[in-house]
Amino acid sequence: MQQVILQPTGNRGARANYQNTIKREVPMEKIAQFLEEDTIEELQRLMNYSNGVPTWGVTPGKSGVNINKWNKVQRGDVTLFAAEKRVYSAGTVVLKVHAPDLARALWGENSDGNTWEYVYFLDEITSLQIPYLDLNRTIGYSDNNVIQGFTVLDSEKSERVLEAYDLTSEVHFPMPNAEAGGSTRNFVNEELDRRVEANQRREQAYLRNKLFGGSRIGGCHFCQNELPIEFLVAAHIKKRSKCTQEEKLDEDNVVIPLCRFGCDELFERGHVVVNNKIIEANPTRLETSTDYLNKMVSDIVGTHVDVNSGQNHYFEWHYNYHKNT
């Protein structure tokens, strides 16, 4: 589940830090001086940076209160930067690292001798204009609530904010929690079809993470074109609405990556089917087709599709379902 982080930046120092390391971004060369090689490689893999990396951090806080909050932060979380009674910016968490030396190089120390050593790197920085009143009502806070201190909202409050302001990333997803099973099976006790829109969105994030991991580029399973992953979907081979609970949780086999430019819709609506690992046109759809649609179909007809043993029965279901409807 992607979470929402509330980050006030009301004082002069925080606003200066935002300008210096979020808006202007930090050159990778500077960051790399203070990180382990494997962390640098991971950051480079996850980021499509050109000028630098938006970087933020928090101090340990009194009695280490911020450490526990920072430990909850994960890839895909959305940080809301706030000042002057409004949220003015958002960014998606890509990676976090405990890096005191990097923090001192970027921000120095505060009056207590602490630095903002609990660092996290961001992507997808977006300008917003959300008054506190609107945000408070979305979260369920009192109208006069003021954001004070680094805060990680719980899953219910985060979900309200992400849906209300359409802030869910399609590029960066939370890593499955190994202790919780690390899969869509985490939703087995949450009634997959209850509150359909929210739960399907959460399930989709896990499925997309399964298909793409941290990669920003992926391949369409049908046309085989490489695309930024925001143009790819985790497409159910068997219609999700027709899947049993067990099939919905079969994350290794039930979904494939398909492009939004046509392959997903053509497959979802049955204009193409897969027979013996070859894409075929579905003749039952010809009477409702057009020249343009026929061309889209012909562009991928005859393509060989990789099908593993666990996917066979899903493709067979799709073939039989659309050949007979």
Secondary structure, DSSP 8 states (H G I E B T S, - for coil): ---EEEEE--SHHHHHHHIIIIIS-B-HHHHHTTS-HHHHHHHHHH---SS-B-EEEE---GGGHHHHHHHH--TT-EEEEEETTEEEEEEEEEEEEE-HHHHHHHH---TTS----EEEEEEEEEEEEEEHHHHHHHHT--TT----S-EE--HHHHHHHHHHTT---SS------GGGTSSGGGGGGG-TTTTHHHHHHHHHHHHHHHHHTT-SEEE-TTT--EEEGGGEEEEESS-GGG--HHHHT-TTTSEEEEETTTHHHHHHTTSEEEETTEEEE-GGGGGG--HHHHHHHHHHTT-B----TTTHHHHHHHHHHHH--
